[in-house]
Amino acid sequence: MTQKELEKYLWGAATALRGKIDAGDYKQYIFPLLFLKRICDVYDEEFENALSKSDNDVEYASFAENHHFQVPPESHWNKIRE
């Protein structure tokens, strides 16, 4: 079996498992993930800014007043990705 034949076989198997899905339907899954990722990135940027303003005071950097969004540690993108 050649590499090309293997790829064609695996692609066919994946298509059979997921069924026929319109590419536009993927946005229902992708957009919320992108939104979550962006919220976590903004939270991290704001946390770093607050850390630098407070001489690395982690408690101060965690205050809700320093953030547009609250991201619980267990819901952060990095934790979910693990």
DSSP file (Angstrom, degrees, kcal/mol; ACC not computed):
  #  RESIDUE AA STRUCTURE BP1 BP2  ACC     N-H-->O    O-->H-N    N-H-->O    O-->H-N    TCO  KAPPA ALPHA  PHI   PSI    X-CA   Y-CA   Z-CA
    1    1 A M              0   0    0      0, 0.0     2,-0.1     0, 0.0     0, 0.0   0.000 360.0 360.0 360.0 132.0    0.0    0.0    0.0
    2    2 A T     >  -     0   0    0      1,-0.1     4,-2.4     4,-0.0     5,-0.2  -0.390 360.0-108.0 -85.4 166.9    1.4    3.4   -1.0
    3    3 A Q  H  > S+     0   0    0      1,-0.2     4,-2.5     2,-0.2     5,-0.2   0.907 121.0  51.6 -58.8 -43.4    1.3    6.5    1.2
    4    4 A K  H  > S+     0   0    0      1,-0.2     4,-2.2     2,-0.2    -1,-0.2   0.909 110.0  48.2 -62.3 -43.9   -1.3    8.0   -1.2
    5    5 A E  H  > S+     0   0    0      2,-0.2     4,-2.4     1,-0.2    -1,-0.2   0.893 111.4  50.8 -64.4 -39.8   -3.6    4.9   -0.9
    6    6 A L  H  X S+     0   0    0     -4,-2.4     4,-2.8     2,-0.2     5,-0.2   0.926 110.2  49.1 -63.8 -44.6   -3.2    4.9    2.9
    7    7 A E  H  X S+     0   0    0     -4,-2.5     4,-2.6     1,-0.2    -2,-0.2   0.909 112.0  48.7 -61.3 -42.1   -4.2    8.6    3.1
    8    8 A K  H  X S+     0   0    0     -4,-2.2     4,-2.1     2,-0.2    -1,-0.2   0.905 112.6  48.4 -64.0 -41.7   -7.2    8.0    0.8
    9    9 A Y  H  X S+     0   0    0     -4,-2.4     4,-2.1     2,-0.2    -2,-0.2   0.926 113.7  45.9 -65.0 -45.9   -8.3    5.0    2.9
   10   10 A L  H  X S+     0   0    0     -4,-2.8     4,-2.6     2,-0.2    -2,-0.2   0.889 111.6  51.9 -66.8 -39.2   -7.9    6.9    6.2
   11   11 A W  H  X S+     0   0    0     -4,-2.6     4,-2.4    -5,-0.2    -1,-0.2   0.914 110.2  49.4 -62.0 -41.9   -9.8    9.9    4.8
   12   12 A G  H  X S+     0   0    0     -4,-2.1     4,-2.2     2,-0.2    -2,-0.2   0.894 110.7  49.9 -63.1 -40.5  -12.6    7.6    3.7
   13   13 A A  H  X S+     0   0    0     -4,-2.1     4,-2.0     2,-0.2    -2,-0.2   0.915 110.9  49.2 -64.7 -42.9  -12.8    6.0    7.2
   14   14 A A  H  X S+     0   0    0     -4,-2.6     4,-2.4     1,-0.2     5,-0.2   0.903 111.0  50.2 -63.4 -40.7  -12.9    9.4    8.9
   15   15 A T  H  X S+     0   0    0     -4,-2.4     4,-1.8     1,-0.2    -1,-0.2   0.894 109.8  50.8 -63.7 -40.5  -15.7   10.6    6.6
   16   16 A A  H  < S+     0   0    0     -4,-2.2    -1,-0.2     1,-0.2    -2,-0.2   0.880 112.4  47.2 -65.2 -37.6  -17.6    7.4    7.3
   17   17 A L  H  < S+     0   0    0     -4,-2.0    -2,-0.2     1,-0.2    -1,-0.2   0.900 119.0  37.1 -72.4 -41.7  -17.3    7.9   11.1
   18   18 A R  H  < S-     0   0    0     -4,-2.4    -2,-0.2     1,-0.2    -1,-0.2   0.689 101.3-144.9 -86.9 -17.2  -18.2   11.6   11.1
   19   19 A G     <  -     0   0    0     -4,-1.8     2,-0.8    -5,-0.2    -1,-0.2  -0.183  44.5 -37.0  79.6-178.9  -20.9   11.4    8.5
   20   20 A K        +     0   0    0     -4,-0.1     2,-0.4    -2,-0.0    -1,-0.0  -0.719  68.4 172.0 -83.9 112.0  -21.7   14.1    5.9
   21   21 A I        -     0   0    0     -2,-0.8     2,-0.2    -6,-0.0    -2,-0.0  -0.984  32.9-122.9-124.3 130.7  -21.3   17.5    7.6
   22   22 A D    >>  -     0   0    0     -2,-0.4     3,-1.6     1,-0.1     4,-0.5  -0.486  22.5-125.2 -68.6 139.9  -21.5   20.8    5.8
   23   23 A A  G >4 S+     0   0    0      1,-0.3     3,-1.1     2,-0.2     4,-0.3   0.817 109.5  62.8 -58.0 -31.9  -18.3   22.8    6.3
   24   24 A G  G >4 S+     0   0    0      1,-0.2     3,-1.1     2,-0.2    -1,-0.3   0.766  91.8  65.6 -65.1 -25.1  -20.4   25.7    7.5
   25   25 A D  G X4 S+     0   0    0     -3,-1.6     3,-1.3     1,-0.2     4,-0.3   0.731  85.5  71.7 -70.0 -21.2  -21.6   23.6   10.5
   26   26 A Y  G XX S+     0   0    0     -3,-1.1     4,-2.6    -4,-0.5     3,-1.7   0.766  80.8  73.6 -65.9 -23.3  -18.1   23.5   11.9
   27   27 A K  H <> S+     0   0    0     -3,-1.1     4,-1.8    -4,-0.3    -1,-0.3   0.796  84.7  66.3 -62.0 -26.4  -18.5   27.2   12.9
   28   28 A Q  H <4 S+     0   0    0     -3,-1.3    -1,-0.3    -4,-0.3    -2,-0.2   0.760 113.8  30.9 -65.1 -22.7  -20.8   26.1   15.7
   29   29 A Y  H <> S+     0   0    0     -3,-1.7     4,-1.0    -4,-0.3    -2,-0.2   0.779 121.2  48.6-100.5 -37.8  -17.8   24.4   17.3
   30   30 A I  H  X S+     0   0    0     -4,-2.6     4,-2.7     2,-0.2     5,-0.2   0.920 104.0  56.2 -75.9 -46.0  -14.9   26.6   16.1
   31   31 A F  H  X S+     0   0    0     -4,-1.8     4,-2.6     1,-0.2     5,-0.2   0.910 107.4  48.1 -59.3 -45.9  -16.3   30.1   17.0
   32   32 A P  H  > S+     0   0    0      0, 0.0     4,-2.5     0, 0.0    -1,-0.2   0.895 112.7  50.1 -61.9 -36.2  -16.9   29.3   20.7
   33   33 A L  H  X S+     0   0    0     -4,-1.0     4,-2.5     2,-0.2    -2,-0.2   0.918 111.2  47.9 -66.1 -41.7  -13.4   27.8   21.0
   34   34 A L  H  X S+     0   0    0     -4,-2.7     4,-2.4     2,-0.2    -1,-0.2   0.896 111.9  50.6 -64.0 -39.3  -11.9   30.8   19.3
   35   35 A F  H  X S+     0   0    0     -4,-2.6     4,-2.5    -5,-0.2    -2,-0.2   0.929 111.0  47.8 -64.1 -45.9  -13.9   33.1   21.7
   36   36 A L  H  X S+     0   0    0     -4,-2.5     4,-2.3     1,-0.2    41,-0.2   0.916 111.5  51.0 -60.2 -44.0  -12.7   31.2   24.7
   37   37 A K  H  X S+     0   0    0     -4,-2.5     4,-2.2     1,-0.2    -2,-0.2   0.921 111.3  47.8 -60.9 -44.4   -9.1   31.3   23.5
   38   38 A R  H  X S+     0   0    0     -4,-2.4     4,-2.6     2,-0.2     5,-0.2   0.902 109.7  52.3 -65.3 -41.3   -9.3   35.0   23.0
   39   39 A I  H  X S+     0   0    0     -4,-2.5     4,-2.4     1,-0.2    -1,-0.2   0.921 111.5  47.3 -59.3 -43.6  -10.9   35.6   26.5
   40   40 A C  H  X S+     0   0    0     -4,-2.3     4,-2.4     2,-0.2    -2,-0.2   0.879 110.9  51.3 -67.0 -38.2   -8.1   33.6   28.1
   41   41 A D  H  X S+     0   0    0     -4,-2.2     4,-2.3     2,-0.2    -2,-0.2   0.919 111.3  47.5 -63.8 -43.6   -5.4   35.5   26.1
   42   42 A V  H  X S+     0   0    0     -4,-2.6     4,-2.7     2,-0.2     5,-0.2   0.919 111.1  51.6 -63.4 -43.6   -6.9   38.9   27.2
   43   43 A Y  H  X S+     0   0    0     -4,-2.4     4,-2.4     1,-0.2    -2,-0.2   0.926 110.5  48.5 -58.6 -45.6   -7.0   37.6   30.8
   44   44 A D  H  X S+     0   0    0     -4,-2.4     4,-2.4     2,-0.2    -1,-0.2   0.897 111.5  49.7 -63.0 -41.1   -3.4   36.6   30.6
   45   45 A E  H  X S+     0   0    0     -4,-2.3     4,-2.3     2,-0.2    -2,-0.2   0.925 113.1  46.3 -63.1 -45.1   -2.4   40.0   29.1
   46   46 A E  H  X S+     0   0    0     -4,-2.7     4,-2.5     2,-0.2    -2,-0.2   0.876 111.2  52.7 -66.1 -36.7   -4.3   41.9   31.8
   47   47 A F  H  X S+     0   0    0     -4,-2.4     4,-2.4    -5,-0.2    -2,-0.2   0.927 110.2  47.6 -63.6 -45.2   -2.8   39.7   34.5
   48   48 A E  H  X S+     0   0    0     -4,-2.4     4,-2.3     2,-0.2    -2,-0.2   0.897 111.7  50.5 -63.5 -41.1    0.8   40.4   33.2
   49   49 A N  H  X S+     0   0    0     -4,-2.3     4,-1.9     1,-0.2    -2,-0.2   0.922 111.8  47.4 -62.1 -44.4    0.0   44.1   33.1
   50   50 A A  H  X S+     0   0    0     -4,-2.5     4,-1.5     1,-0.2     7,-0.3   0.874 110.4  53.3 -65.9 -36.7   -1.3   44.1   36.7
   51   51 A L  H  <>S+     0   0    0     -4,-2.4     5,-3.0     1,-0.2     6,-0.4   0.932 109.5  47.5 -61.9 -45.4    1.8   42.1   37.8
   52   52 A S  H ><5S+     0   0    0     -4,-2.3     3,-0.7     1,-0.2    -1,-0.2   0.859 112.1  49.8 -66.8 -34.3    4.1   44.6   36.3
   53   53 A K  H 3<5S+     0   0    0     -4,-1.9    -1,-0.2     1,-0.2    -2,-0.2   0.774 115.1  44.2 -72.1 -25.7    2.3   47.6   37.9
   54   54 A S  T 3<5S-     0   0    0     -4,-1.5    -1,-0.2    -3,-0.2    -2,-0.2   0.183 115.1-105.9-108.3  16.6    2.3   45.9   41.3
   55   55 A D  T < 5S-     0   0    0     -3,-0.7    -3,-0.2    -4,-0.2    -4,-0.1   0.932  83.4 -48.0  56.8  47.4    5.9   44.7   41.5
   56   56 A N  S   <S+     0   0    0     -5,-3.0     2,-1.0     1,-0.2    -1,-0.2   0.818  85.1 161.7  65.5  37.0    4.8   41.0   40.9
   57   57 A D     >  -     0   0    0     -6,-0.4     4,-2.2    -7,-0.3    -1,-0.2  -0.783  19.0-170.1 -86.6 102.9    1.9   41.0   43.5
   58   58 A V  H  > S+     0   0    0     -2,-1.0     4,-1.3     1,-0.2    -1,-0.2   0.867  82.9  55.0 -64.5 -39.1    0.0   37.9   42.3
   59   59 A E  H  > S+     0   0    0      1,-0.2     4,-0.6     2,-0.2     3,-0.4   0.931 110.5  45.5 -61.8 -45.0   -3.0   38.6   44.7
   60   60 A Y  H >4 S+     0   0    0      1,-0.2     3,-1.3     2,-0.2    -2,-0.2   0.919 110.1  54.2 -62.5 -43.9   -3.4   42.1   43.3
   61   61 A A  H 3< S+     0   0    0     -4,-2.2    -1,-0.2     1,-0.3    -2,-0.2   0.737 105.4  55.7 -63.8 -22.4   -3.0   40.8   39.7
   62   62 A S  H 3< S+     0   0    0     -4,-1.3    -1,-0.3    -3,-0.4    -2,-0.2   0.607  78.7 118.5 -86.1 -13.2   -5.9   38.4   40.3
   63   63 A F  S X< S-     0   0    0     -3,-1.3     3,-1.7    -4,-0.6     4,-0.1  -0.245  70.6-128.8 -57.5 140.2   -8.4   41.0   41.5
   64   64 A A  G >  S+     0   0    0      1,-0.3     3,-1.9     2,-0.2    -1,-0.1   0.784 104.5  70.2 -60.5 -28.7  -11.5   41.2   39.3
   65   65 A E  G 3  S+     0   0    0      1,-0.3    -1,-0.3     3,-0.0    -2,-0.1   0.711  93.9  57.0 -63.6 -19.5  -11.0   45.0   38.9
   66   66 A N  G <  S+     0   0    0     -3,-1.7     2,-0.4    -6,-0.2    -1,-0.3   0.412 103.7  63.8 -90.1   1.2   -7.9   44.3   36.7
   67   67 A H    <   -     0   0    0     -3,-1.9     3,-0.1    -4,-0.1   -24,-0.1  -0.948  59.2-153.5-133.8 146.1   -9.8   42.2   34.2
   68   68 A H  S    S+     0   0    0     -2,-0.4     2,-0.3     1,-0.2    -1,-0.1   0.792  94.2  29.7 -78.3 -31.5  -12.6   42.5   31.6
   69   69 A F  S    S-     0   0    0    -30,-0.2     2,-0.5     2,-0.0    -1,-0.2  -0.942  75.6-134.4-128.3 148.2  -13.4   38.8   32.0
   70   70 A Q        -     0   0    0     -2,-0.3   -30,-0.0    -3,-0.1    -6,-0.0  -0.918  21.5-173.9-102.1 126.4  -13.1   36.4   34.9
   71   71 A V        -     0   0    0     -2,-0.5     5,-0.1   -31,-0.1    -2,-0.0  -0.935  18.7-139.2-122.3 106.6  -11.5   33.0   33.9
   72   72 A P    >>  -     0   0    0      0, 0.0     3,-2.0     0, 0.0     4,-0.5  -0.345  24.7-116.8 -60.9 145.3  -11.5   30.4   36.7
   73   73 A P  G >4 S+     0   0    0      0, 0.0     3,-0.9     0, 0.0     6,-0.2   0.848 115.3  53.0 -54.1 -37.1   -8.2   28.5   36.7
   74   74 A E  G 34 S+     0   0    0      1,-0.2    -3,-0.0     5,-0.1     0, 0.0   0.627 111.0  48.0 -75.6 -11.2   -9.9   25.2   35.8
   75   75 A S  G <4 S+     0   0    0     -3,-2.0    -1,-0.2     4,-0.1     2,-0.1   0.358  82.7 121.3-107.7   3.1  -11.6   26.8   32.8
   76   76 A H  S XX S-     0   0    0     -3,-0.9     4,-2.5    -4,-0.5     3,-0.5  -0.368  73.8-117.4 -69.3 147.6   -8.5   28.5   31.4
   77   77 A W  H 3> S+     0   0    0    -41,-0.2     4,-2.9     1,-0.2     5,-0.2   0.884 114.2  54.5 -51.1 -45.0   -7.6   27.5   27.8
   78   78 A N  H 3> S+     0   0    0      1,-0.2     4,-1.2     2,-0.2    -1,-0.2   0.882 109.9  46.4 -61.6 -38.4   -4.3   26.0   28.9
   79   79 A K  H <4 S+     0   0    0     -3,-0.5    -1,-0.2    -6,-0.2    -2,-0.2   0.916 114.0  47.4 -69.7 -43.4   -6.0   23.8   31.5
   80   80 A I  H  < S+     0   0    0     -4,-2.5    -2,-0.2     1,-0.2    -1,-0.2   0.902 108.6  55.6 -64.1 -40.1   -8.6   22.6   29.0
   81   81 A R  H  <        0   0    0     -4,-2.9    -1,-0.2     1,-0.3    -2,-0.2   0.820 360.0 360.0 -62.7 -32.2   -6.0   22.0   26.4
   82   82 A E     <        0   0    0     -4,-1.2    -1,-0.3    -5,-0.2    -2,-0.2   0.509 360.0 360.0 -63.3 360.0   -4.1   19.6   28.8
